[in-house]
Amino acid sequence: MKTVTLNNGVEMPILGFGVFQVPPQECEAAVLNAFEAGYRMIDTAQAYYNEEGVGHALKACGLPRKDVFLVTKVWLTNAGEEKAAKSIDESLEKLQSDYIDLLLIHQPFSDYVGTWRAMEHAVKEGKVRAIGLSNFYPDRFVDMAEYSTIKPAVNQLVANVFSQQWDAQAEMKPYGTRLMAWGPLAQGNPELQDHPLMQRLASKYGKTPQQVALRYLIERDIIAIPKTTHFDRMKQNLDVFDFELTSEEMQSLRALDRPIDFRWSHRNPELVRFLWNYDKNFNPKNQAE
Ligand SMILES: NC(=O)c1ccc[n+]([C@@H]2O[C@H](COP(=O)([O-])OP(=O)(O)OC[C@H]3O[C@@H](n4cnc5c(N)ncnc54)[C@H](OP(=O)(O)O)[C@@H]3O)[C@@H](O)[C@H]2O)c1
């Protein structure tokens, strides 16, 4: 597996396995399958409500802890120095680990500055190896990068052939912050499968459009975390290191970039409200009560 070195010297795999929307009761099995397929980096979050499943898989897999790279994220409702610190301890407990490899602020809202202070403190305490951001668009990203003592190691943004984040990547460069792609397969958008350019490149290399999409990110040095619950697709999504796109092909793929749909923009007040109410509406604990 190709790895990248973060701005604090920590090494991480360039491809990992994301578990957003993997139901808590299915998460352990999915992560065990992912380990079997060859993944060594798992991306979860407090707001996926499946950190326990990841922790169970980590215990059951038999892999040495140092061979697995664990990523999790602090949710909005845990924002602020004190609450975030407590939530980091809760995540560690759920993940059944003494440390988190990479911890991110999930959303650029609420008291994320206080959250960052708690995260910097967790690094000093040895509970976290690297810290970063998620969904911080260039203005807020620069604000945090300037504020922070420890510069963000990554910024996780939606990034795929239709949403390429060139400007965001350029803003991160001076801080040594790497782009980490969520939604690298355009979240299952059938356009990715059906697009004539994706089809043509897939057939040229004997790959699938999804593999071409992942290769495009890797060639841009972007860390990616595709999600699937199918074992064959887990293996397929890892099998992207035996071909290279030409510079002309990279250019033609660049032309697929388009502005983000405002409905999903972090500048859309409706989305911000949705995220503020996310825990209330989606935390299985709240559903049970
Ligand atoms: N930071 C954030 O705010 C944020 C937001 C969203 C996601 N994430 C992270 O990013 C990860 C990935 O993003 P995502 O899950 O939203 O989207 P994604 O990985 O781009 O796409 C997942 C979709 O693609 C399908 N798929 C996967 N592999 C495939 C293949 N080889 N061929 C055809 N279809 C395939 C999956 O279906 P099946 O499962 O049925 O195979 C699923 O519907 C998440 O799991 C999570 O860890 C972070």
The ligand as an ORCA input file, in Angstrom:
! r2SCAN-3c Opt
* xyz 0 1
  N     -16.048     14.218      6.600
  C     -17.273     14.118      6.177
  O     -18.113     15.011      6.377
  C     -17.688     12.892      5.436
  C     -18.915     12.857      4.746
  C     -19.255     11.694      4.062
  C     -18.381     10.610      4.073
  N     -17.216     10.660      4.770
  C     -16.262      9.508      4.797
  O     -15.935      9.156      3.452
  C     -16.260      7.790      3.222
  C     -16.663      7.580      1.784
  O     -17.681      8.471      1.396
  P     -19.158      7.981      1.055
  O     -19.420      6.719      1.755
  O     -20.077      9.090      1.338
  O     -19.138      7.811     -0.511
  P     -18.267      6.986     -1.598
  O     -17.225      6.165     -0.966
  O     -17.883      7.976     -2.641
  O     -19.369      6.082     -2.272
  C     -19.994      5.038     -1.609
  C     -21.019      4.467     -2.577
  O     -20.365      3.896     -3.702
  C     -20.745      2.513     -3.821
  N     -19.525      1.792     -4.249
  C     -18.401      1.589     -3.526
  N     -17.486      0.912     -4.243
  C     -18.031      0.683     -5.455
  C     -17.572      0.022     -6.625
  N     -16.352     -0.519     -6.682
  N     -18.408     -0.044     -7.696
  C     -19.638      0.515     -7.635
  N     -20.128      1.158     -6.557
  C     -19.333      1.242     -5.467
  C     -21.233      2.105     -2.457
  O     -22.235      1.123     -2.543
  P     -22.149     -0.304     -1.744
  O     -21.838     -0.021     -0.302
  O     -23.514     -0.852     -1.952
  O     -21.080     -1.081     -2.442
  C     -21.854      3.397     -1.934
  O     -23.176      3.564     -2.442
  C     -17.380      7.530      4.229
  O     -17.637      6.168      4.457
  C     -16.854      8.255      5.445
  O     -15.866      7.498      6.093
  C     -16.857     11.785      5.448
*
